[in-house]
Amino acid sequence: SYGVFQFFGCVTHYLSPQSNIKHLLNPLHLSIEKLDAAYNQYSTLNQLDPTNQYTNKLFRSIIESYAQLAESQLLDDQRELSKKTLTQGLKLDPGNPQLLKIKKESEISKNLHIKN
């Protein structure tokens, strides 16, 4: 997770790629840009070791974070941002039930908003 290595005699601290992804998924500071960056880092890790069980957990965490962000945006009446977040999340995991549920809720909410 957190490591130290020596580079030209200087001690340097670094975060492992997995720790960096977890940092990007901080629920207090989620953004679609951070989620995209987390997914890109996950993709690199997955290419290096596609059988690693930990990368599968990272992928689930990333998708859950897309759902959390989309739901939060929807509750804050940021429909367009929520739609963009849902679209991006569903590109990565098209059959995700949590994302599909939020998408359905957003469509119902939009229809109610238009009628009123």
C-alpha positions, -999 to +999 in steps of 0.1 A: +000+000+000+024+026+012+061+022+004+095+037+006+122+034-020+156+049-025+164+069-056+198+085-060+203+083-023+171+101-014+143+083+004+110+087-015+075+077-005+050+065-030+015+050-031+010+017-049-013+018-079-040+001-058-037+027-030-038+055-056-071+041-070-086+039-035-075+075-030-093+085-062-124+068-050-127+088-019-165+093-016-161+129-003-143+140-034-158+120-062-158+134-097-162+118-131-126+128-139-113+109-108-134+079-117-121+079-152-085+081-139-092+053-114-106+031-143-075+039-165-052+028-137-073-003-130-071-012-168-033-010-166-032-032-136-056-056-151-035-059-183-004-067-162-022-094-142-057-103-155-061-132-130-055-110-099-085-112-076-077-078-062-081-060-095-117-075-097-125-059-063-110-026-076-133-028-106-164-034-084-153-004-063-150+018-093-184+008-106-200+014-072-184+048-071-199+057-105-233+047-090-227+067-058-217+098-078-246+095-103-271+091-074-256+121-056-258+142-087-294+132-092-303+141-057-286+175-061-308+180-093-277+178-116-295+157-141-271+162-170-241+153-149-259+123-135-267+112-170-231+115-181-219+096-151-244+068-156-235+066-193-198+063-185-204+037-158-227+016-180-201+017-208-178-001-184-204-024-169-235-025-191-256-049-170-248-034-136-281-035-117-272-006-094-265+017-124-295+005-143-318+012-112-304+047-109-309+053-146-345+041-144-351+064-113-336+093-132-359+087-161-389+085-138-378+117-120-373+135-153-408+126-165-423+138-132-402+170-134-415+177-170-452+171-160-450+196-131 
